[in-house]
Amino acid sequence: MQNLGITKWALAAATVLLGAVWIGSMFRGVTWRGQQNGVVIFRGAIDLFWSTVGAGKQQIWWMKAYPSPIQWWVSRDSGSASTGPWESVCIPLWMAWLPVLVATGAVWRIDFMKRKRAKDLLCAGCGYSRAGLANGQVCPECGATMS
Ligand SMILES: [Zn+2]
């Protein structure tokens, strides 16, 4: 029960965070560039790129605006730069966001049902557990009836 409480808030936070990154990436991109590879989060997608030949110096770019359209689907690309041939795979962020959203919804629903069930098993009058008592039977604690 307590673990589920942590899980549901962690999932909710992940949903909000991923959603924010996804939407934010449509306006501004973030690039991390290594020796032969790099990651760009932009255009609503995460773009992994690598080249077969060692490339330029390592650098990080923040908040660079991209005019390119939003990426909705997985795409592969390749080309040639001054440093040599390169390849890239582009994965739209909604594909990562959607399962997290669905999982969050499921966990919140399970948690809600659990709470509701626990509440239904308690006497409305005094909160005493009615587990094992039939509907309509009076509460052994306060004598309240429950339909
Ligand atoms: Zn009672």
Boltz pocket constraint, residues with backbone or C-beta under 6 A from the ligand:
constraints:
  - pocket:
      binder: B
      contacts: [[A, 123], [A, 124], [A, 125], [A, 126], [A, 127], [A, 128], [A, 139], [A, 140], [A, 141], [A, 142], [A, 143], [A, 144]]
      max_distance: 6.0
